[in-house]
Amino acid sequence: MKTDLTHTTAGAIERALVLGRRAIGTPATGMVLTLVIVTDEENAYDAIKAAGDASHEHPSRTLVVIKRHTRAAHERTLPRLDAEVRVGSAAGTGETVVLRMYGEVAEHADSVVLPLLLPDTPVVVWWPVNAPDNPAKDPLGALAQRRITDLYTDKNPMAALQARVGSYAPGDTDLAWTRLTLWRSMLAAALDQARATVTSATVEAEADNPAAELLARWLEARLGLTVDRVVSAGPVVTTVCLGTAGGEIVIDRPEGPLATLTLPGQPARSLALKVRSTSELIAEELRRLDADEMYAIALHGHGSRGTN
């Protein structure tokens, strides 16, 4: 069920949500959090779809904030709030409100969002694109326990990554880090099997890849050594090599969903290491709402270096 509202208010939107739930006989008590998506019109569809898929695991109220501006800088946009209220099958397993803000309303998006947050539940803010330099100090970010950005969408991801080092606050995380979960799990498992001291490490990836840099910094922090960065043809991270006295531990994924794990003195084996969808990444982030300490460690690392 979808209800379109023009020149509306937060109070009218809340009433439309209540009426929509009554019409389809769905209570709001099953929702576990409020997900606020701050995006533009171009990326809204994909973000809403990803949130809808993730809602099957995390039923939530999704508030999509789209700030509309005039094309010409000299034109003045009158303040206005339009909304699409979606409940039932049109909103996954929760409910979705698409908020289009014009003029001065867009400058005070937090005032519109605040009365629409589910009471006594966590708030997560996600910027699929155009994340602020300091998410925790952004007016919308300040409402949240968890703030999700994506370095991949930045025009200069490596510079943005370095800026996040200075602006990090507990609750911040990034999908470039979430994309590394399978890599980190497999590396930890490989080290458990090898039971050897790592004396050198190399990360191979496409140029200017933020996930590869985070992986290298994480390894530096955990292993206490300098990790070499090597540019490969990609895509994304292609190889991690850990040197030990007994030989090399190598995870190699030149392409496709399968990687090859090589341990000293053991035959090579194949591992599933696919590139996960955005909805899978968001679902993973919504499973935990405390501070991501490993992300903070990866940001700061053992030392910051460029790509060779």
VENZI-V816994 format. One record per residue. N is the residue number from 1. RES is the residue in one small letter. PHI is phi as a letter, one per 30 degrees, with the letter a starting at -180 (999 if undefined). PSI is psi as a letter, one per 40 degrees, with the letter a starting at -180 (none if undefined). OMEGA is omega in degrees with one decimal (999 if undefined). Layout:
N;RES;PHI;PSI;OMEGA / N;RES;PHI;PSI;OMEGA
This chain:
1;m;999;h;-179.9 / 2;k;b;h;178.0 / 3;t;b;h;178.3 / 4;d;c;h;179.1 / 5;l;b;h;176.2 / 6;t;b;i;-177.4 / 7;h;h;f;-171.2 / 8;t;c;a;179.2 / 9;t;b;i;178.1 / 10;a;d;d;178.8 / 11;g;d;d;179.0 / 12;a;d;d;177.9 / 13;i;d;d;178.9 / 14;e;d;d;177.9 / 15;r;d;d;178.7 / 16;a;d;d;176.0 / 17;l;d;d;179.8 / 18;v;d;d;-179.8 / 19;l;d;d;178.9 / 20;g;d;d;179.1 / 21;r;d;d;179.0 / 22;r;d;d;-176.4 / 23;a;d;d;-179.1 / 24;i;c;e;176.7 / 25;g;i;f;-178.4 / 26;t;c;h;177.6 / 27;p;d;i;177.7 / 28;a;c;e;-172.5 / 29;t;d;e;-178.1 / 30;g;d;e;-177.5 / 31;m;d;h;-169.8 / 32;v;c;e;-179.1 / 33;l;a;i;171.6 / 34;t;c;h;176.3 / 35;l;c;h;178.4 / 36;v;c;h;178.7 / 37;i;c;h;179.3 / 38;v;c;h;-172.2 / 39;t;b;a;174.0 / 40;d;c;i;-176.2 / 41;e;d;d;-176.2 / 42;e;d;d;-175.3 / 43;n;c;e;-174.9 / 44;a;d;d;-175.5 / 45;y;e;d;-178.4 / 46;d;d;d;-179.6 / 47;a;d;d;179.2 / 48;i;d;d;178.6 / 49;k;d;d;179.1 / 50;a;d;d;178.6 / 51;a;d;d;178.3 / 52;g;d;d;177.1 / 53;d;d;d;-179.9 / 54;a;d;d;-177.7 / 55;s;d;e;176.2 / 56;h;d;d;175.5 / 57;e;c;d;-176.7 / 58;h;b;g;178.4 / 59;p;e;h;-173.2 / 60;s;a;i;167.0 / 61;r;c;h;-178.6 / 62;t;c;h;177.7 / 63;l;c;h;-177.4 / 64;v;c;h;-177.2 / 65;v;c;h;177.5 / 66;i;b;h;179.9 / 67;k;c;h;-178.3 / 68;r;c;h;-179.7 / 69;h;b;i;176.1 / 70;t;d;i;-179.4 / 71;r;d;d;-178.5 / 72;a;c;h;-175.7 / 73;a;d;d;-176.3 / 74;h;d;e;-179.6 / 75;e;d;i;-179.3 / 76;r;c;h;179.2 / 77;t;c;h;178.9 / 78;l;d;i;-179.9 / 79;p;d;h;-178.3 / 80;r;a;i;175.3 / 81;l;b;h;172.5 / 82;d;c;i;-177.7 / 83;a;b;i;167.0 / 84;e;c;h;-179.8 / 85;v;c;h;-176.6 / 86;r;c;h;175.0 / 87;v;b;i;179.8 / 88;g;i;a;-175.5 / 89;s;d;d;179.1 / 90;a;d;e;-175.5 / 91;a;b;f;-179.9 / 92;g;i;b;179.2 / 93;t;c;e;178.2 / 94;g;b;b;175.6 / 95;e;b;i;-174.7 / 96;t;b;h;174.1 / 97;v;b;h;176.3 / 98;v;c;h;-176.1 / 99;l;c;h;175.6 / 100;r;c;h;-172.0 / 101;m;c;h;-178.0 / 102;y;b;i;173.6 / 103;g;i;b;-176.7 / 104;e;d;d;178.0 / 105;v;d;d;-179.7 / 106;a;d;d;179.9 / 107;e;d;e;-179.2 / 108;h;b;f;-176.6 / 109;a;d;d;-179.3 / 110;d;d;d;178.5 / 111;s;d;d;177.2 / 112;v;d;d;-175.1 / 113;v;d;d;-172.5 / 114;l;e;d;-178.9 / 115;p;d;e;-179.6 / 116;l;c;e;178.0 / 117;l;d;i;175.4 / 118;l;d;h;-179.4 / 119;p;d;i;173.4 / 120;d;h;f;175.0 / 121;t;b;i;-179.7 / 122;p;d;i;177.0 / 123;v;b;h;176.7 / 124;v;b;h;175.7 / 125;v;c;h;-179.1 / 126;w;b;h;173.3 / 127;w;c;g;177.3 / 128;p;d;d;177.1 / 129;v;b;i;172.6 / 130;n;h;f;178.0 / 131;a;d;i;177.4 / 132;p;d;i;179.4 / 133;d;d;d;180.0 / 134;n;b;g;-174.5 / 135;p;e;d;-176.2 / 136;a;d;d;-179.0 / 137;k;c;e;173.7 / 138;d;d;i;-178.2 / 139;p;e;d;177.4 / 140;l;d;d;178.1 / 141;g;d;d;-179.4 / 142;a;d;e;178.7 / 143;l;d;e;-166.2 / 144;a;c;i;169.5 / 145;q;d;d;-177.0 / 146;r;b;h;-178.1 / 147;r;b;h;-173.2 / 148;i;c;h;175.7 / 149;t;b;a;178.7 / 150;d;b;h;-178.1 / 151;l;d;d;-178.7 / 152;y;d;d;-176.3 / 153;t;d;e;-179.5 / 154;d;d;i;-179.9 / 155;k;d;d;177.4 / 156;n;b;g;-171.9 / 157;p;d;d;-177.8 / 158;m;d;d;176.1 / 159;a;d;d;178.5 / 160;a;d;d;178.0 / 161;l;d;d;-179.3 / 162;q;d;d;177.2 / 163;a;d;d;179.8 / 164;r;d;d;178.1 / 165;v;d;d;-178.3 / 166;g;d;d;-175.4 / 167;s;c;e;-174.9 / 168;y;e;h;172.6 / 169;a;b;i;177.6 / 170;p;e;h;-175.1 / 171;g;j;e;176.7 / 172;d;d;i;170.1 / 173;t;a;i;-176.4 / 174;d;b;i;-178.8 / 175;l;d;d;173.1 / 176;a;d;d;176.5 / 177;w;d;d;-179.8 / 178;t;d;d;178.8 / 179;r;d;e;-177.8 / 180;l;c;e;-173.8 / 181;t;e;d;-179.0 / 182;l;d;d;177.1 / 183;w;d;d;-177.5 / 184;r;d;d;179.5 / 185;s;d;d;-178.3 / 186;m;d;d;177.5 / 187;l;d;d;178.1 / 188;a;d;d;179.3 / 189;a;d;d;179.7 / 190;a;d;d;178.6 / 191;l;d;d;176.3 / 192;d;d;d;-179.7 / 193;q;d;d;-176.0 / 194;a;d;d;-179.5 / 195;r;h;f;-178.5 / 196;a;b;i;177.7 / 197;t;d;h;-179.6 / 198;v;d;h;-178.9 / 199;t;c;e;177.6 / 200;s;a;i;-179.4 / 201;a;a;i;178.6 / 202;t;b;h;173.6 / 203;v;c;h;177.7 / 204;e;c;h;-177.3 / 205;a;a;i;173.8 / 206;e;d;i;-175.5 / 207;a;d;i;174.7 / 208;d;h;f;178.8 / 209;n;c;h;-175.5 / 210;p;d;d;178.8 / 211;a;d;d;178.9 / 212;a;d;d;179.0 / 213;e;d;d;176.8 / 214;l;d;d;178.5 / 215;l;d;d;179.6 / 216;a;d;d;-179.8 / 217;r;d;d;177.9 / 218;w;d;d;178.2 / 219;l;d;d;178.3 / 220;e;d;d;-178.8 / 221;a;d;d;-176.2 / 222;r;d;d;-175.6 / 223;l;c;e;178.8 / 224;g;i;f;177.8 / 225;l;b;i;179.6 / 226;t;d;h;-179.3 / 227;v;c;h;176.0 / 228;d;d;h;175.2 / 229;r;c;h;-179.6 / 230;v;b;h;179.4 / 231;v;d;h;175.9 / 232;s;b;i;179.9 / 233;a;d;e;-178.6 / 234;g;i;a;2.9 / 235;p;d;i;176.8 / 236;v;h;a;177.5 / 237;v;d;h;-178.2 / 238;t;c;d;-176.5 / 239;t;b;i;167.8 / 240;v;b;h;-179.0 / 241;c;b;h;178.4 / 242;l;c;h;-179.3 / 243;g;d;h;176.2 / 244;t;b;i;179.1 / 245;a;d;d;-178.0 / 246;g;c;e;-177.7 / 247;g;k;a;-175.7 / 248;e;c;i;169.5 / 249;i;c;h;-173.6 / 250;v;b;h;166.6 / 251;i;c;h;-173.6 / 252;d;b;h;176.6 / 253;r;b;g;-178.4 / 254;p;d;d;178.3 / 255;e;a;i;176.5 / 256;g;i;a;-174.9 / 257;p;d;e;-176.7 / 258;l;c;i;175.6 / 259;a;b;i;177.0 / 260;t;c;h;177.0 / 261;l;c;h;177.2 / 262;t;b;h;177.3 / 263;l;c;i;179.8 / 264;p;e;h;176.0 / 265;g;i;e;-179.7 / 266;q;b;i;177.2 / 267;p;d;i;178.6 / 268;a;d;i;178.2 / 269;r;b;i;179.9 / 270;s;c;i;179.3 / 271;l;b;i;174.5 / 272;a;d;h;-178.3 / 273;l;b;g;-175.1 / 274;k;d;i;170.5 / 275;v;d;h;-172.6 / 276;r;d;i;-180.0 / 277;s;d;i;179.1 / 278;t;d;d;-179.6 / 279;s;d;d;176.7 / 280;e;d;d;179.1 / 281;l;d;d;179.5 / 282;i;d;d;178.7 / 283;a;d;d;177.9 / 284;e;d;d;-178.7 / 285;e;d;d;-178.7 / 286;l;d;e;178.3 / 287;r;d;d;-179.9 / 288;r;b;h;-175.6 / 289;l;c;e;175.5 / 290;d;d;i;-179.2 / 291;a;d;h;179.1 / 292;d;d;g;-174.8 / 293;e;d;d;179.4 / 294;m;d;d;175.7 / 295;y;d;d;177.9 / 296;a;d;d;178.4 / 297;i;d;d;-179.8 / 298;a;d;d;178.5 / 299;l;e;d;-175.7 / 300;h;d;d;174.7 / 301;g;h;a;177.8 / 302;h;c;e;-179.7 / 303;g;l;i;-177.4 / 304;s;c;h;179.1 / 305;r;b;i;176.2 / 306;g;d;a;179.8 / 307;t;c;h;-179.8 / 308;n;d;none;999
